[in-house]
Amino acid sequence: MDKHVSVLLEPSIEALDIHEDGVYVDLTLGRAGHSAEILKKLKSGHLYAFDLDERAIEQSRERLSGISENFTLIHASFASLKEELESRGVSKVDGILADLGVSSPQFDDGSRGFSYRFDAKLDMRMDTSQRLSAYEVVNGYDEMELCRVLRDYGEEQDARAIARNIVKARAKSPIVTTFDLVEIVKASKSPKVLAKKGHPAKQTFQALRIEVNGEATSLRQMLLDAPDMLKVGGRLAVITFMSLDDRTTKQRFHELSTIEGSRHGIVLRPEEMSKPRFSLLTRKPILPSEEELAENPRSASAKLRVLIKTAE
Ligand SMILES: C[S@@+](CC[C@H](N)C(=O)[O-])C[C@H]1O[C@@H](n2cnc3c(N)ncnc32)[C@H](O)[C@@H]1O
C-alpha cells in the first residue's frame, strides 16, 4: 500500500468530537489516515468517505475493512456531497472533515504528472476517468485563460510571461511533459527570481492542478452545502495547505458565524438581526505542533479551521 502521513491527525479527530453512534463524512479519503481514526471510534455509527481518485478508494477499502464494516466509500467529488448522501438516505450528519489537496502517493508517483520533480506526461488528474488533463490546459487554453489560471490559482508573478511563452512553444510542437513545461517556466523568469529559494515551477504546477481538478469551485460548493448538512452540535473541520483555500474557508466560516447585518457596517434593530447558526471552535487556525513539523515537513503549511453548528 502507498504511504501518506496524515496531517493534523490528532487535533482534527479531537475537533470532530466523535460520538460512537454518529454519522461522519470524510470528504478526502486519501489513504484513510483520518477515516481509520474516525471508524475506530464508531460502534453503531457510520462513516461515509469520498475521493476522486479510484486508487485511494481501492487501497483504503482494504485498510478500513480491517477495522469494521461501518463505512461506505464514494468515488465522487465532494462538490456533490449533498446529492451523494441524500441518494443514500442521509440528510444530516454529526461531523464532516476535509483534508484538502493532493496525497503523497499522487505526488510521489511520477507517472501521474503532478510533480515537477519527475519527468512524465502532463496529466495531474485526481480522477483518471475525467477528460481534462494538464496536457489539454497547457496546449488548449488561449493565452488569456492561461494567464488567469496562473495568476488566480498560482499567484504567479510571471503569469503573463509564462502564458506567452507556452503559446509560443506549442506553436512549434505540443508541450508534452512536465520537464518541457519546467523549461518554459524557467525561461520566463529573470535570473534574480530564479536565484530565489523554492522551485521556480511550483506555482505554475499548483495552478494547473487546481484548474484540472476544479479544486476552487469544488471547495466553494462544498462550503455552501456542508454546513447545512450538519445536525445541531455537528462540526465541519477543514485542513488547508494553500493560502487560497485557507482564505476561502476563513471567509465562509466568518460569514456563517457572524450576525447577519453586522458584517457590512449596516445598523439593524435587534429584531431585524438573525442570530448566527454557527460558531468557530477557535478564532485562529490550529497549526501543526513542533513534533509534527519535525516528523513530517509536508505539514508545514497546514491549517485547521473548525465550524460548529449551534442552531438549526
Ligand atoms: C491530502 S489527501 C487526504 C489524505 C487523508 N486524509 C489521509 O489521511 O490519508 C487529499 C485527498 O483528497 C482527494 N480529493 C481532492 N479533491 C477532491 C474532491 N473534490 N472530491 C473528492 N476527493 C478529493 C485527493 O484525491 C486525495 O486523495
The ligand as an SDF file (V2000), in Angstrom:
LIG
                    3D

 27 29  0  0  0  0  0  0  0  0999 V2000
   -4.4500   15.2740    1.4590 C   0  0  0  0  0  0  0  0  0  0  0  0
   -5.1980   13.8790    0.7650 S   0  0  0  0  0  0  0  0  0  0  0  0
   -6.1140   13.2030    2.1010 C   0  0  0  0  0  0  0  0  0  0  0  0
   -5.3400   12.2970    2.9810 C   0  0  0  0  0  0  0  0  0  0  0  0
   -6.1450   11.5930    4.0470 C   0  0  0  0  0  0  0  0  0  0  0  0
   -6.7520   12.4970    4.9890 N   0  0  0  0  0  0  0  0  0  0  0  0
   -5.2780   10.5760    4.8010 C   0  0  0  0  0  0  0  0  0  0  0  0
   -5.0050   10.7860    5.9920 O   0  0  0  0  0  0  0  0  0  0  0  0
   -4.8690    9.5670    4.2040 O   0  0  0  0  0  0  0  0  0  0  0  0
   -6.4430   14.5640   -0.2370 C   0  0  0  0  0  0  0  0  0  0  0  0
   -7.2850   13.5420   -0.9970 C   0  0  0  0  0  0  0  0  0  0  0  0
   -8.4700   14.2170   -1.4100 O   0  0  0  0  0  0  0  0  0  0  0  0
   -8.8120   13.8290   -2.7050 C   0  0  0  0  0  0  0  0  0  0  0  0
   -9.5850   14.9440   -3.2790 N   0  0  0  0  0  0  0  0  0  0  0  0
   -9.1460   16.1660   -3.6320 C   0  0  0  0  0  0  0  0  0  0  0  0
  -10.1640   16.9180   -4.1000 N   0  0  0  0  0  0  0  0  0  0  0  0
  -11.2750   16.1430   -4.0180 C   0  0  0  0  0  0  0  0  0  0  0  0
  -12.6630   16.3600   -4.3330 C   0  0  0  0  0  0  0  0  0  0  0  0
  -13.1080   17.4950   -4.8630 N   0  0  0  0  0  0  0  0  0  0  0  0
  -13.5290   15.3600   -4.0890 N   0  0  0  0  0  0  0  0  0  0  0  0
  -13.1050   14.1710   -3.5620 C   0  0  0  0  0  0  0  0  0  0  0  0
  -11.8050   13.9130   -3.2680 N   0  0  0  0  0  0  0  0  0  0  0  0
  -10.9200   14.8790   -3.4830 C   0  0  0  0  0  0  0  0  0  0  0  0
   -7.4910   13.5580   -3.3900 C   0  0  0  0  0  0  0  0  0  0  0  0
   -7.6610   12.6490   -4.4590 O   0  0  0  0  0  0  0  0  0  0  0  0
   -6.6460   12.9830   -2.2420 C   0  0  0  0  0  0  0  0  0  0  0  0
   -6.7240   11.5750   -2.2280 O   0  0  0  0  0  0  0  0  0  0  0  0
  1  2  1  0
  2  3  1  0
  2 10  1  0
  3  4  1  0
  4  5  1  0
  5  6  1  0
  5  7  1  0
  7  8  2  0
  7  9  1  0
 10 11  1  0
 11 12  1  0
 11 26  1  0
 12 13  1  0
 13 14  1  0
 13 24  1  0
 14 15  1  0
 14 23  1  0
 15 16  2  0
 16 17  1  0
 17 18  1  0
 17 23  2  0
 18 19  1  0
 18 20  2  0
 20 21  1  0
 21 22  2  0
 22 23  1  0
 24 25  1  0
 24 26  1  0
 26 27  1  0
M  CHG  2   2   1   9  -1
M  END
$$$$
